[in-house]
Amino acid sequence: MNLAAETDRPVILWFRHDLRLADQAALSAAIASGRPILALYVLDDVSPGTWRAGGASRWWLHHSLLRLGTRLARHGLTLVLRRGDARAVLTSVVRETGAVAIHAGGGVEPWLRALDRDLSAILDIPLHRHRTTTLFNPARILTASGTPYGVYTPFARACFAAMPAPPLPAPEGRLRGAVPIVSDRLGDWALLPQRPNWSAGWERQWHPGEDGAAAAMARFLAEGLGEYAARRDLPGGAFTSRLSPHLHFGEISAATLWHAAGAAADEAGQGLLTFRREVLWREFSHYLLYHHQSLPEAPLIARFSAMPWRQDAAGLAAWQRGRTGVPIVDAGMRELWTTGWMHNRVRMIVASFLVKHLLLPWQEGEGWFWDTLLDADLAANAASWQWVAGSGADAAPYFRVFNPVLQGRKFDADGAYVRRFVPELAGLPDAYLHAPWEAPAAILASAGVRLGVTYPAPIVDLAEGRARALAAFAAIRGEAGEHALQEADA
């Protein structure tokens, strides 16, 4: 091979959970190589096993890839799409192009780490993994004794002390693109729902892609950050950033968000501090999955494996469809179904209702969220469900049972949220909106509510459900698992 041909051999820029150009370490490394760049995305439904992308995530992915392709084209690069087992796809692309290296973002998902180990073994060119999805390298944030953190607060303290590096700039001008190769057509992947189109209207609510992420961040920092600490738990208004889908798909980096928030607010502001703590909860979730690869399937605290879960297909279906007869729970589940997203406070309420009042396995809720959430993230989904179930990190007290009526009255006091998503109860006075079974018959009649007919009666008595959950916790009570987790933090 002559020298001219050798310098034309490209590097592969393999996009994964980092569908952006700004603060894209893999892209920066590919540019620094001086070689032509082949931009590649692989739809791999084989390697993730049961954790292949769910229906809502596929809707977002379709639109995000469209916009990534447009942004790359502005810089002279073509996004190549291939579908299949990434081992076979990368082997083929390397053979087709004569590529000398692969640059990709790293990830904490067990299947992704196994995939990268396999590729490093079977390819005869280097696979360079770059940190593009987390603020820090999870292997390097450790306790004084060199062990992983198991409690959020000291973990967050360590992260605040370390401070994330500033984000990398987006590229400017045209980049050196590789000779194009055959690409799949995005439409042929059928990522969008067919019939029925359950995503109808999402395009008006969500704007996937790097530009959409930047606009959402700018709007939140200008309008929401200052009041974030005081109003983030109120689901009835637009008081949160709604950036979680953009973060999951890597259309914006956590570092970009961290530093932009700091530039937009007084460093001492409570809104900024609270928001950054939420960003670090996401980081903690990824950290936990990195150090505990069974997190999506098995309880982090071993004794919770003996939890006497119930089997109740009818109760699970009622929960999934927002027909439990408990208004704040039903509002949350209907918000999820109609928008692909759910307010974080309500996520905790509906999760507690499923695993405690209904005593159904947290994995059932995790699986439903995985398929219906636009921001379905393996680490955050697993860590949060385990936290609510009491079996995860920092889940103290593990026996906490959210009272959905009190939660609704506290955080949706004017009923705006319930009335939006459970309109059949809209005519009830605020005093009875969150517990319609407490309303006198005359008030129900005047509001056009017939329990069991126009709106379900509760599928579980809340007091009885709570008592049943506490009895289940008592049955598995033991301190060995908790002590082991605390000793790991020492």
C-alpha positions as CSV (number, residue, x, y, z in Angstrom):
1,M,0.0,0.0,0.0
2,N,1.5,3.4,-1.0
3,L,1.7,6.3,1.4
4,A,-1.2,8.2,-0.2
5,A,-3.5,5.2,0.2
6,E,-2.3,4.7,3.8
7,T,-3.2,8.2,4.8
8,D,-6.7,7.8,3.2
9,R,-7.6,4.9,5.6
10,P,-10.3,6.3,7.8
11,V,-11.1,6.1,11.5
12,I,-14.6,5.0,12.5
13,L,-16.6,7.4,14.7
14,W,-19.2,5.0,16.3
15,F,-22.1,6.9,17.8
16,R,-23.9,5.2,20.6
17,H,-25.6,7.1,23.6
18,D,-24.0,10.3,22.5
19,L,-25.8,11.6,19.5
20,R,-24.3,15.1,19.4
21,L,-21.3,17.0,18.1
22,A,-20.6,19.4,21.0
23,D,-18.6,18.0,24.0
24,Q,-18.2,14.8,22.0
25,A,-14.8,13.3,23.1
26,A,-15.0,10.5,20.5
27,L,-15.5,13.0,17.7
28,S,-12.7,15.2,19.0
29,A,-10.3,12.3,19.0
30,A,-11.3,11.2,15.5
31,I,-10.6,14.8,14.3
32,A,-7.3,14.8,16.1
33,S,-6.2,11.7,14.2
34,G,-6.0,13.7,11.0
35,R,-7.6,10.8,9.1
36,P,-10.9,10.7,7.2
37,I,-13.9,10.1,9.5
38,L,-16.6,7.5,8.8
39,A,-19.6,8.3,11.1
40,L,-21.5,5.2,12.0
41,Y,-24.6,4.3,14.0
42,V,-25.4,0.6,14.6
43,L,-28.9,-0.5,15.6
44,D,-28.0,-3.6,17.6
45,D,-31.0,-5.5,19.0
46,V,-28.9,-8.6,19.7
47,S,-26.3,-7.5,22.2
48,P,-28.7,-5.9,24.7
49,G,-30.8,-9.1,25.0
50,T,-33.9,-8.2,27.0
51,W,-32.8,-4.6,27.3
52,R,-33.2,-3.8,23.6
53,A,-34.7,-0.3,23.1
54,G,-38.4,-0.1,24.0
55,G,-41.1,1.4,21.8
56,A,-41.0,5.0,23.1
57,S,-37.2,5.1,22.9
58,R,-37.3,3.9,19.3
59,W,-39.6,6.9,18.4
60,W,-37.0,9.3,19.9
61,L,-34.1,7.5,18.3
62,H,-35.6,7.8,14.8
63,H,-35.9,11.6,15.1
64,S,-32.6,12.0,16.9
65,L,-30.8,10.1,14.1
66,L,-32.5,12.2,11.5
67,R,-31.2,15.4,13.1
68,L,-27.7,14.0,13.8
69,G,-27.4,13.1,10.1
70,T,-28.4,16.7,9.2
71,R,-25.8,18.2,11.6
72,L,-23.0,15.9,10.3
73,A,-23.9,16.8,6.7
74,R,-23.2,20.5,7.6
75,H,-19.6,19.4,8.3
76,G,-19.2,17.3,5.3
77,L,-19.8,13.9,7.0
78,T,-22.4,11.3,6.1
79,L,-24.0,9.2,8.8
80,V,-23.8,5.5,7.9
81,L,-26.6,3.4,9.4
82,R,-26.2,-0.4,9.8
83,R,-28.4,-2.9,11.7
84,G,-27.4,-6.1,13.3
85,D,-25.1,-7.6,15.9
86,A,-22.4,-4.9,16.4
87,R,-19.7,-7.5,16.3
88,A,-20.6,-8.6,12.8
89,V,-21.4,-5.0,11.7
90,L,-18.1,-3.5,12.9
91,T,-16.1,-6.4,11.5
92,S,-17.7,-5.8,8.1
93,V,-17.3,-2.1,8.1
94,V,-13.6,-2.3,9.1
95,R,-13.1,-4.8,6.2
96,E,-15.0,-2.5,3.7
97,T,-13.2,0.6,4.6
98,G,-9.7,-0.4,5.7
99,A,-10.3,1.6,8.9
100,V,-7.3,1.9,11.3
101,A,-9.2,2.6,14.5
102,I,-12.6,3.0,16.1
103,H,-13.5,5.9,18.4
104,A,-16.7,5.5,20.5
105,G,-18.2,6.7,23.7
106,G,-18.0,4.3,26.7
107,G,-21.0,3.1,28.6
108,V,-21.9,1.4,31.9
109,E,-24.4,-1.0,30.6
110,P,-23.2,-4.6,31.2
111,W,-24.1,-5.7,27.6
112,L,-22.2,-2.7,26.2
113,R,-19.1,-3.5,28.2
114,A,-19.2,-7.1,27.2
115,L,-19.6,-6.1,23.5
116,D,-16.6,-3.8,23.7
117,R,-14.5,-6.6,25.3
118,D,-15.5,-8.9,22.4
119,L,-14.7,-6.3,19.8
120,S,-11.3,-5.7,21.3
121,A,-10.6,-9.4,21.0
122,I,-11.8,-10.0,17.5
123,L,-10.8,-6.8,15.7
124,D,-7.2,-6.2,14.6
125,I,-7.6,-2.5,15.0
126,P,-7.9,-0.6,18.3
127,L,-11.3,0.4,19.8
128,H,-10.8,3.6,21.7
129,R,-13.5,4.2,24.3
130,H,-14.1,7.8,25.4
131,R,-16.2,9.2,28.3
132,T,-19.2,10.8,26.7
133,T,-22.1,9.8,28.8
134,T,-21.1,10.5,32.4
135,L,-19.4,13.4,34.3
136,F,-16.7,11.2,35.8
137,N,-15.0,7.9,35.2
138,P,-17.0,5.6,37.6
139,A,-13.9,3.6,38.3
140,R,-12.2,6.6,39.8
141,I,-14.8,8.0,42.3
142,L,-14.0,5.9,45.4
143,T,-14.1,6.1,49.2
144,A,-11.0,6.8,51.2
145,S,-10.6,3.0,51.6
146,G,-10.7,2.5,47.8
147,T,-14.2,1.0,47.6
148,P,-17.3,2.1,45.7
149,Y,-19.8,4.4,47.3
150,G,-23.1,2.9,48.3
151,V,-24.8,6.0,49.6
152,Y,-25.6,9.1,47.5
153,T,-24.7,11.9,49.8
154,P,-21.0,11.1,50.2
155,F,-20.8,10.2,46.5
156,A,-22.2,13.6,45.6
157,R,-19.8,15.3,48.0
158,A,-16.9,13.6,46.3
159,C,-18.2,14.7,42.9
160,F,-18.7,18.3,44.0
161,A,-15.1,18.2,45.2
162,A,-13.8,16.8,41.9
163,M,-15.8,19.2,39.7
164,P,-16.5,18.1,36.1
165,A,-14.2,19.2,33.4
166,P,-15.5,22.0,31.1
167,P,-17.2,20.7,27.9
168,L,-15.4,20.4,24.6
169,P,-16.4,22.8,21.8
170,A,-18.3,21.6,18.8
171,P,-16.3,21.4,15.6
172,E,-16.3,24.2,13.1
173,G,-16.2,24.1,9.3
174,R,-16.0,21.1,7.1
175,L,-14.4,17.9,8.4
176,R,-12.5,15.3,6.4
177,G,-15.0,12.7,5.5
178,A,-14.3,9.1,4.5
179,V,-15.4,7.6,1.2
180,P,-19.1,6.8,1.6
181,I,-20.2,3.2,2.0
182,V,-23.6,1.5,1.7
183,S,-26.0,2.7,4.4
184,D,-29.4,1.4,5.5
185,R,-32.4,3.7,5.1
186,L,-33.6,5.0,8.4
187,G,-37.3,4.5,7.4
188,D,-36.6,0.8,6.7
189,W,-35.8,0.3,10.4
190,A,-39.5,0.9,11.3
191,L,-38.6,2.6,14.6
192,L,-41.8,4.6,14.5
193,P,-45.1,3.0,15.7
194,Q,-47.3,1.7,13.0
195,R,-51.0,1.2,13.7
196,P,-52.2,2.2,16.1
197,N,-50.0,5.3,16.3
198,W,-49.8,5.7,20.0
199,S,-47.2,8.5,19.6
200,A,-49.6,10.9,17.9
201,G,-48.9,14.4,19.0
202,W,-45.5,13.8,20.4
203,E,-43.8,15.9,17.7
204,R,-45.6,18.9,19.1
205,Q,-44.4,18.2,22.7
206,W,-40.9,17.0,22.1
207,H,-38.0,18.1,19.8
208,P,-35.4,15.4,19.7
209,G,-31.9,16.2,18.5
210,E,-29.0,18.4,19.6
211,D,-30.7,21.6,18.6
212,G,-33.8,20.6,20.6
213,A,-31.7,19.8,23.6
214,A,-29.9,23.2,23.5
215,A,-33.2,25.0,23.2
216,A,-34.7,23.1,26.1
217,M,-31.7,23.8,28.2
218,A,-31.8,27.5,27.4
219,R,-35.5,27.7,28.2
220,F,-35.1,26.0,31.5
221,L,-32.0,28.0,32.6
222,A,-33.8,31.2,31.8
223,E,-37.2,30.4,33.2
224,G,-37.0,27.5,35.6
225,L,-33.7,27.3,37.4
226,G,-34.3,30.0,39.9
227,E,-37.5,28.4,41.2
228,Y,-36.4,24.8,40.7
229,A,-35.8,24.1,44.4
230,A,-39.2,25.4,45.4
231,R,-41.4,24.1,42.6
232,R,-39.7,21.0,41.0
233,D,-42.1,18.7,43.0
234,L,-45.2,20.2,41.6
235,P,-46.5,18.2,38.6
236,G,-49.2,20.6,37.6
237,G,-46.8,23.1,35.9
238,A,-43.7,23.2,33.8
239,F,-41.3,23.5,36.6
240,T,-38.7,20.9,35.7
241,S,-36.1,20.8,32.8
242,R,-37.6,17.9,30.9
243,L,-34.1,17.3,29.6
244,S,-34.0,13.6,30.6
245,P,-34.6,12.2,27.1
246,H,-32.0,14.5,25.6
247,L,-29.5,13.4,28.3
248,H,-30.2,9.7,27.8
249,F,-29.6,9.9,24.0
250,G,-26.6,12.1,24.6
251,E,-27.9,15.0,22.6
252,I,-26.5,17.2,25.3
253,S,-23.8,16.2,27.8
254,A,-24.1,16.3,31.6
255,A,-21.0,18.4,31.6
256,T,-22.5,21.0,29.3
257,L,-25.6,21.2,31.5
258,W,-23.6,21.4,34.7
259,H,-21.4,24.3,33.5
260,A,-24.2,26.1,31.7
261,A,-26.3,26.0,34.8
262,G,-23.4,27.5,36.8
263,A,-23.0,30.3,34.3
264,A,-26.7,31.1,34.5
265,A,-27.1,31.4,38.2
266,D,-25.5,32.6,41.4
267,E,-23.3,29.7,42.6
268,A,-25.0,30.0,46.0
269,G,-28.4,29.8,44.6
270,Q,-30.6,27.0,46.0
271,G,-32.1,26.3,42.6
272,L,-28.6,25.6,41.1
273,L,-27.5,23.5,44.0
274,T,-30.7,21.4,43.9
275,F,-30.5,21.0,40.1
276,R,-26.9,19.9,40.2
277,R,-27.8,17.3,42.9
278,E,-30.4,15.9,40.5
279,V,-27.7,15.7,37.8
280,L,-25.6,13.8,40.3
281,W,-28.4,11.4,41.1
282,R,-28.3,10.4,37.4
283,E,-24.5,10.1,37.7
284,F,-24.9,8.0,40.8
285,S,-27.3,5.7,39.0
286,H,-24.7,5.1,36.3
287,Y,-22.1,4.6,38.9
288,L,-24.2,1.9,40.7
289,L,-24.7,0.0,37.4
290,Y,-21.0,0.2,36.7
291,H,-20.2,-1.4,40.0
292,H,-23.2,-3.7,40.3
293,Q,-24.0,-5.2,36.9
294,S,-26.9,-7.2,38.1
295,L,-28.8,-4.0,39.2
296,P,-31.5,-4.2,36.5
297,E,-32.5,-7.7,37.4
298,A,-31.6,-8.5,41.0
299,P,-32.0,-6.6,44.3
300,L,-28.8,-4.8,45.4
301,I,-29.5,-5.9,49.0
302,A,-29.5,-9.7,48.9
303,R,-32.2,-10.3,51.5
304,F,-34.8,-8.6,49.4
305,S,-34.6,-11.7,47.1
306,A,-36.9,-13.3,49.7
307,M,-39.6,-10.6,49.4
308,P,-43.0,-12.3,49.2
309,W,-44.2,-10.6,46.0
310,R,-47.7,-11.2,44.8
311,Q,-48.9,-12.2,41.3
312,D,-51.8,-10.0,40.1
313,A,-52.2,-9.7,36.4
314,A,-55.4,-7.6,36.7
315,G,-53.8,-5.2,39.2
316,L,-50.7,-4.8,37.1
317,A,-52.9,-4.0,34.0
318,A,-54.9,-1.5,36.0
319,W,-51.8,0.2,37.1
320,Q,-50.3,0.2,33.6
321,R,-53.4,1.9,32.1
322,G,-54.1,4.3,34.9
323,R,-57.3,2.6,36.1
324,T,-56.4,2.0,39.8
325,G,-59.0,4.2,41.2
326,V,-56.3,6.4,42.9
327,P,-56.3,9.7,41.1
328,I,-52.6,10.8,41.4
329,V,-51.5,7.3,40.4
330,D,-53.8,7.2,37.4
331,A,-52.8,10.7,36.3
332,G,-49.2,9.7,36.3
333,M,-49.7,6.5,34.4
334,R,-51.8,8.3,31.8
335,E,-49.3,11.1,31.5
336,L,-46.7,8.4,30.7
337,W,-48.9,6.7,28.1
338,T,-49.9,9.9,26.3
339,T,-46.7,11.9,26.5
340,G,-43.9,9.3,26.9
341,W,-42.7,11.0,30.1
342,M,-43.8,11.3,33.7
343,H,-43.0,13.9,36.4
344,N,-40.3,12.7,38.8
345,R,-42.3,13.2,42.0
346,V,-45.2,11.2,40.4
347,R,-42.8,8.5,39.3
348,M,-42.0,7.9,43.0
349,I,-45.7,7.8,43.9
350,V,-46.8,5.4,41.2
351,A,-43.7,3.1,41.8
352,S,-44.5,3.0,45.6
353,F,-48.1,2.1,44.8
354,L,-47.1,-0.8,42.6
355,V,-44.4,-2.3,44.8
356,K,-45.9,-1.6,48.2
357,H,-49.7,-1.1,48.1
358,L,-50.0,-3.8,45.4
359,L,-46.9,-5.7,46.5
360,L,-46.0,-6.5,42.9
361,P,-42.3,-7.0,41.9
362,W,-40.4,-3.8,41.1
363,Q,-39.1,-5.5,37.9
364,E,-42.7,-5.4,36.5
365,G,-42.7,-1.6,36.9
366,E,-39.1,-1.3,35.6
367,G,-40.1,-3.3,32.4
368,W,-43.2,-1.1,31.8
369,F,-41.2,2.1,32.2
370,W,-38.5,0.7,29.9
371,D,-41.0,0.3,27.1
372,T,-43.0,3.5,27.6
373,L,-40.6,6.1,28.7
374,L,-38.8,8.3,26.2
375,D,-36.0,8.7,28.6
376,A,-35.7,5.0,29.5
377,D,-32.2,4.6,30.8
378,L,-31.1,1.3,32.1
379,A,-29.1,2.7,35.0
380,A,-31.5,5.4,36.1
381,N,-34.5,3.1,35.7
382,A,-33.0,0.2,37.7
383,A,-31.5,2.4,40.4
384,S,-34.7,4.4,40.9
385,W,-37.0,1.3,41.0
386,Q,-34.7,-0.4,43.5
387,W,-34.7,2.8,45.6
388,V,-38.5,2.9,45.8
389,A,-38.6,-0.9,46.5
390,G,-36.2,-0.5,49.4
391,S,-33.7,-2.9,47.9
392,G,-31.3,-0.4,46.4
393,A,-28.6,2.0,47.4
394,D,-29.5,4.7,49.9
395,A,-33.1,3.4,50.2
396,A,-33.6,4.5,53.8
397,P,-36.0,3.9,55.4
398,Y,-36.6,1.0,53.1
399,F,-40.1,0.5,54.5
400,R,-41.3,3.9,53.5
401,V,-44.8,3.7,51.9
402,F,-45.9,6.8,50.0
403,N,-49.6,7.7,50.8
404,P,-50.9,8.7,47.4
405,V,-53.7,10.7,48.8
406,L,-51.5,12.8,51.0
407,Q,-48.9,13.1,48.2
408,G,-51.6,14.3,45.8
409,R,-53.0,16.9,48.2
410,K,-49.5,18.2,49.0
411,F,-48.0,18.4,45.6
412,D,-51.1,18.8,43.4
413,A,-53.1,20.9,45.9
414,D,-55.1,22.8,43.2
415,G,-55.7,19.5,41.3
416,A,-54.3,20.9,38.0
417,Y,-52.4,17.7,37.3
418,V,-55.1,15.2,38.1
419,R,-57.7,17.2,36.2
420,R,-55.5,17.3,33.1
421,F,-55.0,13.6,32.9
422,V,-58.1,12.2,34.7
423,P,-60.7,14.6,33.2
424,E,-63.6,12.4,34.4
425,L,-62.9,13.7,37.9
426,A,-62.5,17.4,36.9
427,G,-65.8,18.5,38.4
428,L,-64.9,17.3,41.9
429,P,-64.0,19.9,44.5
430,D,-60.3,20.0,45.5
431,A,-61.1,18.5,48.9
432,Y,-62.3,15.2,47.3
433,L,-60.3,15.2,44.1
434,H,-57.5,13.0,45.4
435,A,-59.8,10.6,47.3
436,P,-63.2,10.6,45.4
437,W,-64.4,7.6,47.5
438,E,-64.5,10.0,50.5
439,A,-66.9,12.3,48.7
440,P,-70.6,12.3,49.7
441,A,-73.0,10.8,47.1
442,A,-74.5,14.2,46.3
443,I,-71.1,15.7,45.5
444,L,-70.2,12.8,43.3
445,A,-73.5,13.1,41.5
446,S,-73.1,16.8,40.9
447,A,-69.6,16.2,39.5
448,G,-70.9,13.4,37.2
449,V,-68.8,10.8,38.9
450,R,-70.1,7.3,39.4
451,L,-67.4,5.2,41.2
452,G,-67.0,1.9,39.5
453,V,-68.7,3.2,36.3
454,T,-67.3,6.5,35.1
455,Y,-64.2,6.1,37.2
456,P,-62.9,2.9,39.0
457,A,-63.2,2.3,42.7
458,P,-59.8,1.8,44.3
459,I,-58.4,-1.6,43.4
460,V,-56.8,-1.8,46.9
461,D,-57.7,-0.4,50.3
462,L,-54.8,1.9,51.0
463,A,-54.6,1.1,54.7
464,E,-54.7,-2.6,54.0
465,G,-52.1,-2.4,51.2
466,R,-49.8,-0.5,53.5
467,A,-50.2,-3.0,56.3
468,R,-49.6,-5.9,53.9
469,A,-46.4,-4.2,52.7
470,L,-45.1,-3.7,56.2
471,A,-45.8,-7.3,57.0
472,A,-43.8,-8.4,54.0
473,F,-40.9,-6.2,55.1
474,A,-41.1,-7.7,58.6
475,A,-40.9,-11.2,57.1
476,I,-37.5,-10.5,55.5
477,R,-36.2,-8.2,58.1
478,G,-32.5,-8.7,58.9
479,E,-29.5,-6.5,59.2
480,A,-26.7,-8.4,57.5
481,G,-27.4,-7.0,54.0
482,E,-27.6,-3.4,55.2
483,H,-24.4,-3.8,57.3
484,A,-22.6,-5.1,54.3
485,L,-23.6,-2.1,52.2
486,Q,-22.6,0.3,54.9
487,E,-19.2,-1.4,55.4
488,A,-18.5,-0.9,51.7
489,D,-18.9,2.8,52.2
490,A,-16.6,3.1,55.2
